[in-house]
Structure formats: structure tokens, C-alpha cells
Amino acid sequence: MDEIIITGGERLKGEVRISGAKNSALPILASTILGGGECVITNVPRVVDVLTMGKLLGMLGASVSHEDNRAVIRADVIHSTEAPYDLVKTMRASVLVLGPLVARWGEAKVSLPGGCAIGSRPVNLHLAGLAKLGADISIEHGYITAKAKRLKGARIYCDTPTVTGTENLMMAACLAEGTTVLENAAKEPEIGDLADFLTKRGARIAGAGTDVIAIEGVRELKGADHEVIPDRIEAGTYLAAAAMTRGDVTITHCRPGHMEAVLMKLREAGAEVQEDKDRIRLTVPSKLKGTDAKTLPFPGFPTDMQAQMVALMTLAEGTSVITETVFESRFMHVEELWRMGADIRIEGNRVVVTGRQGLTGAPVMASDLRASAGLIVAGLAAEGVTEVQRVYHLDRGYERIEEKLRAVGGLVERRKGGKAASGAQAG
């Protein structure tokens, strides 16, 4: 099993190009089965989750070609409407094929999803919404089955803003008869990106990016070309790494407007942040300062940046309180940071971090995708060597992270089979 080996203490300096957003690419890829014609998707990150989605689409019968950061997909016909457990258990986003399958092909059988162990993420909102659209839903032997001759538009109120739920229902509504209105919808940029792609294919969607989305159903969707938006969480991770090492790093091919909450907190922590159209430069002219943060749905501070923020605050002067409101089991990285000498106390759904002068390298184990990133951020500033184990979590969402960190001066390598493999990357 691969490990990431970090020799800490190096100040990061240089430029990092941000990849396409995993959380945007996944629903866009899933949505290709809503219609025929060729779909050419560019700026697709080569990460394990994206490759898994491509494999799932291929199992359903779609034609999938994925080379570098370009995917070409045709779903004129499919020969299966089942997403099996063996694939879905590795990636929760597999549930995104549920809406498109039942909308276009009249039925879907999708295993209950897996993914990161960061608490309960039920799909009940997906199912309740599909039922309001007229689908007959049942759950047996660990599988969700949905059937409908043709979905019918409806007014759907989401009890909580759910990103994948909003995406699933928006995709399903594209082919429903009549108009669907999603209220209390999630507002993440990835939802707007999906809506842009669907609109290019002939869908009629208004309000994506707000909490009310209206979809007027159409009979069919055609093929289209689309470029995936940049990954705001990857961008935030590299900025946190730059701040952690008191470096001077510019991230390129990003969208600062998608990152306002993160940039605000980095500034509060003492970083100087300069924004341009698609570039952000971060420097830390003096000591980091403790700052509080609370995770919230977009446009609030993202839960996917919580682990990186906790790591950053371990070296900040004073005391910081980081509150997690989105997932209930997302502090498993804290025990690993203890091993590195961090002073952190868990109090229910928040952690209290007292900054220290330094961290020390140690063997640590990643519990989920973003915890992996938080431990790497910590390792970059720690004295000595940090070995991050279970990096298969990391490979689900970060493209060539060790190469990108080395390009800005980080002493980072991948150990594969007991030997360092500096250029290795899953997938």
C-alpha cells in the first residue's frame, strides 16, 4: 500500500496549476447517460473517483474514452441499469447515476453508497424527491430500485441543502414531463457547472447556484462539449500548505470567486492574499494568528477544508475554535495530529486548537480524503519525516499531489512497495 513521505521544514515557493474539480466532473460524467450524442468533457482530473465513474458508465453500456484530462462519452444505448455494490462501495458519488437512469431508461438499481467514513450521509432526500417526481422506490438487499414510465414535474422542498441530492434531482427533472422546482437547493459552484453542461445539451434550467432551481422538462438531450471548473478545494489545500510553511505560492487556473470564505479565513490568520482573474498569490509576512471557523454549506466555509484549517491552526499564535456542522464524524485526523505534537481538544462538534511553536514528523494514518490532505499540510511544516499511510484516500481526489508539491519546493515522495516512487500516481 502506498505511503506519502514528507520531510518537513521547507518553505514552499512557486506556482501550482489547479486541476478540474472532482466534485464537478463526477455529476457531469454521470449526466452523460441522460441523452445520446457525443459528450466531450475537458479539464477532467485523473483521480481515482473519476476513473471509477468512467468504469461504472462503461458497465452500464456507455462508450467511454479517457485520455489525459479529456473524456469522450456516448450513451446512445445502454445494456444495464444496475450500479453494483463492488463499484458503489468505493465511491458515494456513484449514486448520481440513479436520477439519470430512471429519467431516461425508466428504471435504476443502485447499491446503497459507500465512500469516506465521515459520518452519515443518507440518500433519503434523493429518494423522497424522486418519489415526488413519480418514481416507484424500494430498497431491498442493500439496493435502491427506482421505476417510472416517465417522471412528472413537481415542487420539491429539500429539508437540508444536499449537493448530490440537488444534482440527482436536477438531472432527473431534465427529462420529466412538466416543470420541477427544487426549493432549499444546494448552491455550490459544482451545481452551477452541471447546470451549464446540461443547458448546452438542451436542458431548460433556471436558478442554479441559488436556493430555488426551476427545471422545465424536455424530451431528449443531445451531445455537447464542456470544460470542468477548477477545483476550489484543491486550490484551498495548496494555499493552506503555503501558509503552513510561511511560503510564497501562486495558484493558477482557479476561480477566486468560488473561494471567498476560505480566503477570508486565511487573511484572518495573517496571510496576505492577492487575487487576480484566475490566480491567487499567498504569502505570510509575519506569524500566523489563531482564528475561528465554522463549516457551512456554500457560500460558507467548506467542510472539505476543515482538516486543512485545523492543521494550519496548530502553528498559529493563540487559541482557535473550528466547528463542524456538516458531518458528525470528521475529526478523525485530530488523533493523528496529536501524534505530531499538536495541542487540540475535541468538544462535541468542535475542536479547540492551541498553537505551538512546531510539530514533529511521525507515522500517521489517513481516515478519509480530506484528512489525508490535512496531514500532508501538517507534515510539510513538521520537523523531521512524516509518513502518511492509506493514501488511497488521497488519490480519490487529488491529482499528482506529490509532483505539484515538489514543484514548489516540498520534499515529498511516494513510497510504493517499500521503495520511493517519486512519480507514481494512482490511475
Secondary structure, DSSP 8 states (H G I E B T S, - for coil): --EEEEE-----EEEEE--B-HHHHHHHHHHGGGS-SEEEEES----HHHHHHHHHHHHHT-EEEEETTEEEEE-S--S--EE-HHHHTT-GGGGGGHHHHHHHHSEEEEE------SS----HHHHHHHHHTT-EEEEETTEEEEE-SS-B--EEE-SS--HHHHHHHHHHHTTSBSEEEEES----HHHHHHHHHHHHTT-EEE-TTSSEEEEE--S-----EEE--B-HHHHHHHHHHHHHTT-EEEEES--GGG-HHHHHHHHHTT-EEEE-SSEEEEE--S--B---EEB-STTSB-GGGHHHHHHHHTTSBSEEEEE--S-SS--THHHHHHHTT-EEEEETTEEEEE--S--B--EEE--SHHHHHHHHHHHHHSBSEEEEE-THHHHTT-SSHHHHHHHTT-EEEEEETTEE-TT----
